[in-house]
Amino acid sequence: MQDSVIFDRAAVRLHRDRAAGSVQTVNEVLHAASARLLDRLDDVTRRFSRALDVGGRGVVAPALRARGIETVSCDLSSPMLSLSGGPGVVADEEWLPFGPGSFDLIVASLSLHWVNDLPGALVQLRHALKPDGLFLASIPVLPTLSALRQAMLDAELATTGGASPRVSPFPELRDCANLLQRAGFALPVADADTLELAYRSPLALLRDLRAAGEGNAVMLRDRRTPPRDLFARAAHALSEPLPLQVELRLAMLTGWSPSPDQPKPLRPGQFTIPLAEALEDRTDALLGQSGPA
């Protein structure tokens, strides 16, 4: 059960519906992020036959098919789903319709950060994997868009005397491996990767966020028309120096569906050689190497 409702899922769907016609303008960023995630497939000897692309915005599914992997896509937005170029299902990541063991690979590139019950969604994704199936995901983490968040906060305080959330909250990297473990994935790993972006103006950044379907969908957002000079004040705060440097910090998540064939860590007491004995043998070896010839 989800702890709280942070995001307005209807707004998330609407933003993605609208962005389906403009998302190609940010394909370079989406391709770069998905390529870094899919590079992890080159590090495993396992070969995959059937994959699920979760919210790949027309970028991930073609890349998986180019690797010879049969791929089904799902997306909250029907117009965005149509960009995948293959079979797909309109589905909410919080209520996935796939049966147990449906896929041996699931990829979610930049698509899970608007989910309210992320642990629950991860559990559902794990159930949709066959035993020893692989889950790959990328999620924006702090300090992504921290400068924009602060500029919007300061501008709103100056114009209205108050503030409402205008940039999505992001987790810390250290939280992400715990999420995988909590969802029951085996061998969970969360490492960091960073895309360095440069914009000629703050407004260009805002246009790209809108084009990608990343508009504000925080449930507690102020839904009134913002003051006329709000964005101008924020843009001015971000305009020195230019170009505007933006760091897209990503948590790259890797987890496996549990299987009896996977290696498991030794339980306490299972070591066959006492640590003291191992250290003593190592010390003797080092002393022997340093003795006279």
N, C-alpha and C positions, 0 to 999 in steps of 0.2 A: 504494500500500500504506500502511495506517495505521501511524503511528509507535508508538503505544501504545494500550492499552485503558484509558481513564479512567472510562468510564461502564458500568454494568451495564444492558445494553439490556433484559434480561428484567425488571428492576425498573422501568425506564422504562415498559414496556408494562403491567405490573401497576398502576402508579400511575395511568396514563391509563384503564385499564379501570375502576378503582374510582372515578375522578373523573367518569366519564361521567354519573353520577347526581347530582352536586353542582356541576358546573361552571357551571350557570346562576346560582349565587350570586355568581360573579365576572364575569358577562357585561359589567358596566359597564366594568371595566378592559380586558377583551379587546376590546370594541367600540371603546373610545377608542384603543387601540394600533393596531388594524387600520384605523380611519378615518384616522389620521395617515399610515399607510403607503399606503393606497389614494388619498389625496389627491394623490399623485405622478402618478397617471394623468391628472389634470386639467392637468398641466403639459406633456403630450406631445400632439402632433397625431395620432399614430398611433392607429388604432382596432383593437381586438382582438376576435377571434371565438371563440377556444377557449382556456380557461385551466385551469391545474392549481393547486388549492389544497392546500398541503402542511401538514397538521396544524392546520387552522384552527379546530378545536373547535366547529364549528357556527356560527361567526361570519363567517368570510371568504367561504365559498361563497355564502350568500344575498346578501351585499353585492355580489359580482361579478355574480350573476344579475340583481340589481336594475339594474345598468348595462347589461344586455342581452348579457352575455358567457356563452356556453355554458361550464359549469364542471364539471370532474371533480375529486373530492377523493381524497386518499390519507392514510392514518394508520396508525401502528404498531398502534393499538388498534381492534378491530372495534366495540366499544360506542361509542367516541368518534367513529368514522367515521360511525356511523348518525345522528349529530346534524347532518350536513351537509345532509340533506334532498334529496339528488340522487344521481346515479351516483358510485360511488366504488370504490376498490381498497384492500384492506388490504396495506400495503407498508412495508417498513423503509426509512427515508431513506438508509441506507448501501448498499442493494441495490435500486435502483428498477427497476421492470419496464417502463418506457416506452421506445418506440423513438425513434430520431432524428427530430427535427422534428415531434413529436406535438402541440406547443402553441405558440402565439405569445405567451403570457403565463404566468408562474409566480409565485405569491405564497406566501411562507412567513412567516407572522406568528407570532413567538414560538414557533417550533417546531424550530429547528435547534441549540439550545444543549445538547442532550443527545446529540449525534452525536459519535462518537469520531473518525472520519476526515472532518472537515468539508471539507477541500480536495477529497477524493474525491467526497463528496456533491455539492459545487458543480459539479464536472466533469460528473457524471451529469445534473444539472439543466440545465446548458448544452447537453448533447447532446440533451436532450428538447425544446429550443426550436428553432423554425424560424429560419432566418437573419433577423437583425434583430428577433428576439423579445426581450421584456423580462423581466428577473428582478427581483423586489422581495422584500426580506426585512427583518425586524427581529430583532435579537439583543440580549439584555441584555448590557451591558458594565459594567465597573467605573465608579463605585463602588456599583453596585446591591447591596443587602443587605450592605454592608460592616459596618454596625453590628451586624446580626444575627450575621454570621460571627464578629466579634470577641467579642461577648457569649457565644456558644456556646463559643468557644475558652477564654475566661477561666473560664467556669463549669465546664468539663470539667477544666481544669488544677486548679481548686480542689477538685473532688470526687474525682478519680482520680489526679491527678499526671501525667496524660498527656493526649493529645488525638487525635482522629481527625477526618477531614473530615466536616462535617455540612451544609455549604452548598456548592452547586455552584461550581466555579471559573468565572470569566467572563473573556473577553478584554478587552484595551484597545481603545478606539475606533481607534487608529492601526493596529492589526493588521488591521482588517476590509477596508479597500480593497485591501491586499496580498493577502488571501485571494481576492478577486474577480479580481484581475489574475493570480494564480497559476493560477486555474481557467480562464483563457482568455477571460474576459468583456471585451468592448470598452467603452470609456468608463466605467470603474468609478468609482462615487462612494460614499463612506460618510460620512454626516453624522449628527449627534447630535440626539436629541429626548428630552425628559424628561417623565414623568408623575409628578406630585406627589400622593402618597397620604397619608391620615391615618387612624390607627387608634386606637380608644378604649383598646386594651390590646395588649401584645405577643402575647398568645394569639390575638387576632383576626387578626393577621398570619399566624400559624402555621396557623390554620384556613383562611384564604384560599389559602395555598400548597398545602395538602393538597387543597382543593376544586378547584384548577386542575390537579392532577396533578403538582405540582412538589415531591414528596417527595424525600428524599435518595436518589440513585441512583449515587453515587460508588462505584466498584468497591472502593476501600480503606476504605469506611466500616466502623465497628464494628457488627457485626450482633447483638451481645448486647443484652439489655434494658438501657436506660440507667439510671444511678442515679436514684432517686426524685426527688431535689431538683435534678437537672441543669437541667431546663427552668424550674423555679421560680427558680433563681439567675439564669439568663439573662434571664428575664422581668423580674426585679427590676432588673437592670442597665439594661434598656431602658425602664423605667417612669417615668423622670424626664427631661424633663417629658412629660406627656400633654396632648393626644393625641400618639401616636408618629408622627413625620413620616418617611415612607419615600419615597426617590427611586428610581423605576424608570427608569434611564438606558438608552436604546436606541440602538444603531447601526442607522440606516436605510440599507440597501444597495440600490443600483441598478446594474444591469449589463445590457448588451445582448449577444445572440448575434452573433458577427462576421458581417458581410455586406459584399460589395464596394461596396454603395451608401452605406455609412456614411462620414461625414467622417473624415479621418485627419490626424494632426499632420504638419507639414512635416518632412522630414529635414534634418539640418544641411547648410547650403549652398544650400537651396532658396529662401531669401528673395530677392526680386527687387530690393529696395532696401537698400543697406548701412546698418547702424545709424548710423554716423557721419553719413551723408548725411541720414537721417531726422531726427536730432537737430539738425543744422545748419539744416534747413528749418524745424523747429519754433522754434528760437531766433530766426531771422530774422522769423518771423511774430509772435512775442511782442514783439520790439523795435519792429516796425512798429506794433503796437497801442498801445504806450506812448509813441510819439513825439508831437510837437505836432499839434494839430488843424489 
